Amino acid sequence: MALFPVVAAAVIVTTALVLVASLPLAPGYGALLPYRTAALAANFLQYRNAVIEYVEQNPGFAGSVSTTTLVNGGLLPSGYRAIGNWTNQTASGQTVVYGSMPMDGVASVLEQSDGDYSIGINNAGRLFSPLYGDTGITVPAYVPNNWAVSIVQTG
């Protein structure tokens, strides 16, 4: 019986490694190589935080807020340039921010956000975190599989 926890842990670790290894590189990743992974993560978090702040400042907002609106509203600095294909959608008090990113980028986002539970990847419609595993949070169907995603209750 004492062997069961060891075997169970090995199965969990192996499953996580297989999931990570099977994730495709983000489209255009080669163009992102000059940027460090930390910069990619910081850029995503800056965008995500601006979107959340915009939604909080505009009760009842639903839809997608453009980067231009975020810059013009002072929530992103002038000259902000997304170094990923970040997008967002807000509906029914839930704000979803997502984009393609390699797994090391997602890990860096989690590191920079102090392990924010709302951040991970879409794994077949579930939010999977490299830190927490399957969070049990359902990811909307419009988010492509294996993309970085943050799901936050807003409003």
C-alpha atoms as a printed R data frame, in Angstrom:
    type eleno elety resid chain resno       x      y       z
1   ATOM     1    CA   MET     A     1   0.000  0.000   0.000
2   ATOM     2    CA   ALA     A     2   2.890  2.390   0.661
3   ATOM     3    CA   LEU     A     3   3.860  2.111  -2.991
4   ATOM     4    CA   PHE     A     4   0.530  3.526  -4.216
5   ATOM     5    CA   PRO     A     5   1.320  7.235  -3.465
6   ATOM     6    CA   VAL     A     6   4.660  6.917  -5.271
7   ATOM     7    CA   VAL     A     7   3.042  5.327  -8.331
8   ATOM     8    CA   ALA     A     8   0.227  7.888  -8.310
9   ATOM     9    CA   ALA     A     9   2.731 10.760  -8.136
10  ATOM    10    CA   ALA     A    10   4.743  9.248 -11.000
11  ATOM    11    CA   VAL     A    11   1.603  8.977 -13.139
12  ATOM    12    CA   ILE     A    12   0.673 12.603 -12.435
13  ATOM    13    CA   VAL     A    13   4.162 13.900 -13.242
14  ATOM    14    CA   THR     A    14   4.360 11.795 -16.411
15  ATOM    15    CA   THR     A    15   0.940 13.028 -17.546
16  ATOM    16    CA   ALA     A    16   1.962 16.648 -16.958
17  ATOM    17    CA   LEU     A    17   5.204 16.159 -18.900
18  ATOM    18    CA   VAL     A    18   3.348 14.553 -21.810
19  ATOM    19    CA   LEU     A    19   0.875 17.462 -21.865
20  ATOM    20    CA   VAL     A    20   3.656 20.043 -21.870
21  ATOM    21    CA   ALA     A    21   5.688 18.197 -24.504
22  ATOM    22    CA   SER     A    22   2.674 17.911 -26.790
23  ATOM    23    CA   LEU     A    23   1.946 21.640 -26.828
24  ATOM    24    CA   PRO     A    24   2.801 23.270 -30.155
25  ATOM    25    CA   LEU     A    25   4.990 26.335 -30.354
26  ATOM    26    CA   ALA     A    26   3.013 29.508 -30.780
27  ATOM    27    CA   PRO     A    27   2.544 30.601 -34.402
28  ATOM    28    CA   GLY     A    28   5.274 33.048 -35.304
29  ATOM    29    CA   TYR     A    29   7.359 32.019 -32.312
30  ATOM    30    CA   GLY     A    30  10.527 32.358 -34.368
31  ATOM    31    CA   ALA     A    31   9.777 36.063 -34.762
32  ATOM    32    CA   LEU     A    32   9.505 36.349 -30.976
33  ATOM    33    CA   LEU     A    33  12.904 34.819 -30.241
34  ATOM    34    CA   PRO     A    34  14.606 38.223 -29.922
35  ATOM    35    CA   TYR     A    35  12.249 38.924 -27.035
36  ATOM    36    CA   ARG     A    36  13.000 37.174 -23.832
37  ATOM    37    CA   THR     A    37  10.362 34.911 -22.360
38  ATOM    38    CA   ALA     A    38  10.068 37.240 -19.373
39  ATOM    39    CA   ALA     A    39   9.286 40.163 -21.679
40  ATOM    40    CA   LEU     A    40   6.590 38.151 -23.448
41  ATOM    41    CA   ALA     A    41   5.020 37.272 -20.098
42  ATOM    42    CA   ALA     A    42   5.212 40.857 -18.844
43  ATOM    43    CA   ASN     A    43   3.605 42.083 -22.063
44  ATOM    44    CA   PHE     A    44   0.717 39.615 -21.678
45  ATOM    45    CA   LEU     A    45   0.200 40.577 -18.028
46  ATOM    46    CA   GLN     A    46   0.275 44.284 -18.838
47  ATOM    47    CA   TYR     A    47  -2.421 43.767 -21.487
48  ATOM    48    CA   ARG     A    48  -4.484 41.467 -19.249
49  ATOM    49    CA   ASN     A    49  -4.375 43.877 -16.315
50  ATOM    50    CA   ALA     A    50  -5.383 46.798 -18.532
51  ATOM    51    CA   VAL     A    51  -8.353 44.837 -19.901
52  ATOM    52    CA   ILE     A    52  -9.500 43.894 -16.391
53  ATOM    53    CA   GLU     A    53  -9.141 47.489 -15.212
54  ATOM    54    CA   TYR     A    54 -11.141 48.744 -18.209
55  ATOM    55    CA   VAL     A    55 -13.955 46.276 -17.512
56  ATOM    56    CA   GLU     A    56 -13.987 47.233 -13.818
57  ATOM    57    CA   GLN     A    57 -14.179 50.939 -14.743
58  ATOM    58    CA   ASN     A    58 -17.063 50.299 -17.171
59  ATOM    59    CA   PRO     A    59 -19.745 48.329 -15.332
60  ATOM    60    CA   GLY     A    60 -21.984 46.358 -17.637
61  ATOM    61    CA   PHE     A    61 -19.367 46.248 -20.387
62  ATOM    62    CA   ALA     A    62 -19.632 43.225 -22.662
63  ATOM    63    CA   GLY     A    63 -17.596 42.381 -25.733
64  ATOM    64    CA   SER     A    64 -13.972 42.918 -26.640
65  ATOM    65    CA   VAL     A    65 -11.992 46.043 -25.793
66  ATOM    66    CA   SER     A    66  -9.393 47.125 -28.357
67  ATOM    67    CA   THR     A    67  -5.772 47.903 -27.594
68  ATOM    68    CA   THR     A    68  -6.373 51.390 -29.015
69  ATOM    69    CA   THR     A    69  -9.140 51.970 -26.463
70  ATOM    70    CA   LEU     A    70  -6.841 50.789 -23.664
71  ATOM    71    CA   VAL     A    71  -4.053 53.122 -24.825
72  ATOM    72    CA   ASN     A    72  -6.394 56.096 -25.350
73  ATOM    73    CA   GLY     A    73  -7.893 55.491 -21.910
74  ATOM    74    CA   GLY     A    74  -4.466 55.591 -20.284
75  ATOM    75    CA   LEU     A    75  -4.604 51.951 -19.223
76  ATOM    76    CA   LEU     A    76  -1.712 51.028 -21.496
77  ATOM    77    CA   PRO     A    77   1.180 53.395 -22.202
78  ATOM    78    CA   SER     A    78   1.253 55.220 -25.507
79  ATOM    79    CA   GLY     A    79   3.444 53.219 -27.812
80  ATOM    80    CA   TYR     A    80   2.393 49.921 -26.226
81  ATOM    81    CA   ARG     A    81   2.940 47.120 -28.692
82  ATOM    82    CA   ALA     A    82   1.597 43.642 -28.092
83  ATOM    83    CA   ILE     A    83   4.330 41.105 -28.780
84  ATOM    84    CA   GLY     A    84   1.735 38.361 -28.929
85  ATOM    85    CA   ASN     A    85  -1.691 38.007 -30.489
86  ATOM    86    CA   TRP     A    86  -3.531 38.934 -27.284
87  ATOM    87    CA   THR     A    87  -7.278 39.269 -27.396
88  ATOM    88    CA   ASN     A    88 -10.104 39.442 -24.892
89  ATOM    89    CA   GLN     A    89 -13.796 38.851 -24.416
90  ATOM    90    CA   THR     A    90 -16.108 39.868 -21.575
91  ATOM    91    CA   ALA     A    91 -19.581 38.430 -21.045
92  ATOM    92    CA   SER     A    92 -21.786 37.691 -18.029
93  ATOM    93    CA   GLY     A    93 -19.250 39.042 -15.540
94  ATOM    94    CA   GLN     A    94 -16.370 36.947 -16.860
95  ATOM    95    CA   THR     A    95 -13.356 38.431 -18.624
96  ATOM    96    CA   VAL     A    96 -11.214 36.102 -20.706
97  ATOM    97    CA   VAL     A    97  -7.810 37.238 -21.995
98  ATOM    98    CA   TYR     A    98  -5.916 34.853 -24.243
99  ATOM    99    CA   GLY     A    99  -3.277 34.411 -26.928
100 ATOM   100    CA   SER     A   100  -0.798 31.907 -28.288
101 ATOM   101    CA   MET     A   101   2.313 31.480 -26.182
102 ATOM   102    CA   PRO     A   102   4.874 28.732 -25.642
103 ATOM   103    CA   MET     A   103   4.686 26.867 -22.334
104 ATOM   104    CA   ASP     A   104   7.806 28.567 -20.981
105 ATOM   105    CA   GLY     A   105   5.982 31.865 -21.536
106 ATOM   106    CA   VAL     A   106   2.993 30.641 -19.519
107 ATOM   107    CA   ALA     A   107   5.350 29.530 -16.755
108 ATOM   108    CA   SER     A   108   6.910 33.001 -16.756
109 ATOM   109    CA   VAL     A   109   3.449 34.635 -16.597
110 ATOM   110    CA   LEU     A   110   2.682 32.507 -13.535
111 ATOM   111    CA   GLU     A   111   6.006 33.424 -11.956
112 ATOM   112    CA   GLN     A   112   5.460 37.149 -12.541
113 ATOM   113    CA   SER     A   113   1.875 36.990 -11.260
114 ATOM   114    CA   ASP     A   114   2.855 35.162  -8.060
115 ATOM   115    CA   GLY     A   115   1.102 31.996  -9.193
116 ATOM   116    CA   ASP     A   116  -2.244 33.549 -10.139
117 ATOM   117    CA   TYR     A   117  -4.776 30.682 -10.179
118 ATOM   118    CA   SER     A   118  -6.718 32.280 -13.069
119 ATOM   119    CA   ILE     A   119  -3.837 31.815 -15.537
120 ATOM   120    CA   GLY     A   120  -2.921 28.712 -17.517
121 ATOM   121    CA   ILE     A   121  -3.575 27.082 -20.868
122 ATOM   122    CA   ASN     A   122  -6.727 25.808 -22.497
123 ATOM   123    CA   ASN     A   123  -6.493 22.033 -22.318
124 ATOM   124    CA   ALA     A   124  -9.564 20.634 -24.091
125 ATOM   125    CA   GLY     A   125 -11.879 23.222 -22.575
126 ATOM   126    CA   ARG     A   126 -10.365 23.233 -19.083
127 ATOM   127    CA   LEU     A   127  -7.920 25.700 -17.565
128 ATOM   128    CA   PHE     A   128  -4.703 23.771 -16.949
129 ATOM   129    CA   SER     A   129  -1.989 25.378 -14.851
130 ATOM   130    CA   PRO     A   130   1.614 24.199 -14.813
131 ATOM   131    CA   LEU     A   131   1.490 24.928 -11.056
132 ATOM   132    CA   TYR     A   132  -1.942 23.616 -10.081
133 ATOM   133    CA   GLY     A   133  -2.840 21.118 -12.810
134 ATOM   134    CA   ASP     A   134  -6.486 20.991 -13.892
135 ATOM   135    CA   THR     A   135  -8.117 23.911 -12.085
136 ATOM   136    CA   GLY     A   136 -11.650 22.763 -12.841
137 ATOM   137    CA   ILE     A   137 -12.348 26.095 -14.568
138 ATOM   138    CA   THR     A   138 -14.173 25.779 -17.894
139 ATOM   139    CA   VAL     A   139 -12.582 27.673 -20.771
140 ATOM   140    CA   PRO     A   140 -14.989 29.151 -23.346
141 ATOM   141    CA   ALA     A   141 -15.101 27.288 -26.658
142 ATOM   142    CA   TYR     A   142 -13.825 30.312 -28.631
143 ATOM   143    CA   VAL     A   143 -10.380 30.052 -26.973
144 ATOM   144    CA   PRO     A   144  -8.161 27.820 -29.143
145 ATOM   145    CA   ASN     A   145  -6.798 24.689 -27.508
146 ATOM   146    CA   ASN     A   146  -3.289 25.007 -26.017
147 ATOM   147    CA   TRP     A   147  -3.411 28.815 -25.888
148 ATOM   148    CA   ALA     A   148  -2.509 30.843 -22.811
149 ATOM   149    CA   VAL     A   149  -5.626 32.080 -21.053
150 ATOM   150    CA   SER     A   150  -6.646 34.079 -18.009
151 ATOM   151    CA   ILE     A   151 -10.232 33.876 -16.785
152 ATOM   152    CA   VAL     A   152 -11.322 36.461 -14.208
153 ATOM   153    CA   GLN     A   153 -14.708 37.227 -12.678
154 ATOM   154    CA   THR     A   154 -15.287 40.960 -13.211
155 ATOM   155    CA   GLY     A   155 -18.007 43.471 -12.613
